[in-house]
Amino acid sequence: MATPARIATDTTLTISSDAVSTSTPGETVILDPASGKYFGLDGVGTRVWELLQTAPTYGTVVATIVDEYDVDADTCERDVRALLVDLRDRGLVRFEGESA
């Protein structure tokens, strides 16, 4: 699936109930039981995964990463969007309530 041009800021992000993850400082490993594949996140990706535990909106995730890391809003939005779309396409994250 192609990366969307944007994700609405009010889109709620939830972790798939099938995804199993474990974290150590600065790293997260996610297992997709359906495929048996493991996925690794480091640094900012781990922080995004931590934020996803609370079913935040996309806008909240981007704002938090901009606030916590030395990154401009446009770069953050592009990189977080790419990560989330990849996780969604792998069935690990769902986008709920996307507005048109």
C-alpha positions as a LaTeX table, in Angstrom:
\begin{tabular}{lrrr}
\hline
Residue & $x$ (\AA) & $y$ (\AA) & $z$ (\AA) \\
\hline
Met1 & 0.00 & 0.00 & 0.00 \\
Ala2 & 1.36 & 3.44 & $-0.89$ \\
Thr3 & 2.19 & 5.98 & 1.78 \\
Pro4 & $-0.68$ & 8.46 & 1.99 \\
Ala5 & 0.07 & 12.10 & 1.30 \\
Arg6 & $-0.97$ & 12.78 & 4.88 \\
Ile7 & $-2.72$ & 11.29 & 7.87 \\
Ala8 & $-5.37$ & 13.41 & 9.56 \\
Thr9 & $-4.18$ & 14.77 & 12.90 \\
Asp10 & $-7.31$ & 13.41 & 14.60 \\
Thr11 & $-6.74$ & 9.83 & 13.40 \\
Thr12 & $-6.54$ & 7.50 & 16.40 \\
Leu13 & $-3.67$ & 5.01 & 16.31 \\
Thr14 & $-4.02$ & 1.62 & 17.96 \\
Ile15 & $-1.72$ & $-1.36$ & 18.23 \\
Ser16 & $-3.13$ & $-4.59$ & 16.82 \\
Ser17 & $-4.25$ & $-6.97$ & 19.53 \\
Asp18 & $-2.17$ & $-9.67$ & 17.78 \\
Ala19 & 1.12 & $-7.76$ & 18.06 \\
Val20 & 3.47 & $-8.85$ & 20.83 \\
Ser21 & 6.33 & $-6.58$ & 21.82 \\
Thr22 & 9.12 & $-6.23$ & 24.32 \\
Ser23 & 11.32 & $-3.23$ & 24.97 \\
Thr24 & 14.73 & $-2.56$ & 26.39 \\
Pro25 & 16.21 & 0.92 & 26.72 \\
Gly26 & 16.23 & 2.36 & 23.21 \\
Glu27 & 14.99 & $-0.74$ & 21.38 \\
Thr28 & 11.70 & $-2.53$ & 20.79 \\
Val29 & 11.14 & $-5.92$ & 19.18 \\
Ile30 & 7.68 & $-6.64$ & 17.81 \\
Leu31 & 6.41 & $-10.10$ & 16.87 \\
Asp32 & 3.64 & $-10.60$ & 14.36 \\
Pro33 & 2.34 & $-14.05$ & 15.39 \\
Ala34 & 0.39 & $-14.44$ & 12.14 \\
Ser35 & 3.52 & $-14.30$ & 10.00 \\
Gly36 & 6.07 & $-15.32$ & 12.62 \\
Lys37 & 8.15 & $-12.28$ & 11.68 \\
Tyr38 & 9.98 & $-10.02$ & 14.08 \\
Phe39 & 10.40 & $-6.28$ & 13.58 \\
Gly40 & 12.87 & $-4.05$ & 15.37 \\
Leu41 & 12.55 & $-0.40$ & 16.30 \\
Asp42 & 15.27 & 1.74 & 17.78 \\
Gly43 & 15.50 & 5.28 & 19.11 \\
Val44 & 12.59 & 7.38 & 17.95 \\
Gly45 & 10.71 & 4.32 & 16.65 \\
Thr46 & 10.71 & 2.89 & 20.16 \\
Arg47 & 9.35 & 6.17 & 21.51 \\
Val48 & 6.58 & 6.14 & 18.90 \\
Trp49 & 5.70 & 2.55 & 19.92 \\
Glu50 & 5.59 & 3.63 & 23.58 \\
Leu51 & 3.19 & 6.44 & 22.67 \\
Leu52 & 0.99 & 3.99 & 20.74 \\
Gln53 & 0.30 & 2.13 & 24.00 \\
Thr54 & $-2.19$ & 4.89 & 24.90 \\
Ala55 & $-4.09$ & 4.94 & 21.55 \\
Pro56 & $-3.12$ & 8.54 & 20.79 \\
Thr57 & $-4.03$ & 10.61 & 17.78 \\
Tyr58 & $-1.53$ & 11.02 & 14.99 \\
Gly59 & $-1.24$ & 14.72 & 15.84 \\
Thr60 & $-0.34$ & 13.90 & 19.44 \\
Val61 & 2.41 & 11.49 & 18.37 \\
Val62 & 3.97 & 14.01 & 15.97 \\
Ala63 & 3.74 & 16.88 & 18.49 \\
Thr64 & 5.34 & 14.74 & 21.22 \\
Ile65 & 8.24 & 13.66 & 19.00 \\
Val66 & 8.84 & 17.26 & 17.85 \\
Asp67 & 8.81 & 18.36 & 21.50 \\
Glu68 & 11.14 & 15.61 & 22.75 \\
Tyr69 & 13.65 & 15.43 & 19.89 \\
Asp70 & 15.67 & 17.96 & 17.92 \\
Val71 & 13.63 & 17.66 & 14.72 \\
Asp72 & 11.58 & 20.09 & 12.67 \\
Ala73 & 7.86 & 19.48 & 12.32 \\
Asp74 & 7.90 & 18.68 & 8.58 \\
Thr75 & 10.68 & 16.09 & 8.88 \\
Cys76 & 9.04 & 14.55 & 11.94 \\
Glu77 & 5.65 & 14.34 & 10.28 \\
Arg78 & 7.10 & 12.69 & 7.17 \\
Asp79 & 9.21 & 10.16 & 9.09 \\
Val80 & 6.54 & 9.27 & 11.67 \\
Arg81 & 3.97 & 8.89 & 8.89 \\
Ala82 & 6.27 & 6.51 & 6.98 \\
Leu83 & 6.87 & 4.41 & 10.11 \\
Leu84 & 3.18 & 4.23 & 11.00 \\
Val85 & 2.12 & 3.34 & 7.46 \\
Asp86 & 4.75 & 0.56 & 7.41 \\
Leu87 & 3.47 & $-0.77$ & 10.75 \\
Arg88 & $-0.13$ & $-0.54$ & 9.51 \\
Asp89 & 0.70 & $-2.35$ & 6.28 \\
Arg90 & 2.29 & $-5.14$ & 8.33 \\
Gly91 & $-0.90$ & $-5.42$ & 10.39 \\
Leu92 & 0.72 & $-4.18$ & 13.60 \\
Val93 & $-1.08$ & $-0.83$ & 13.90 \\
Arg94 & $-4.56$ & 0.36 & 12.93 \\
Phe95 & $-5.68$ & 3.85 & 11.90 \\
Glu96 & $-9.16$ & 4.59 & 13.25 \\
Gly97 & $-11.49$ & 7.47 & 12.53 \\
Glu98 & $-9.53$ & 9.05 & 9.71 \\
Ser99 & $-11.37$ & 12.15 & 8.60 \\
Ala100 & $-11.77$ & 12.85 & 4.91 \\
\hline
\end{tabular}
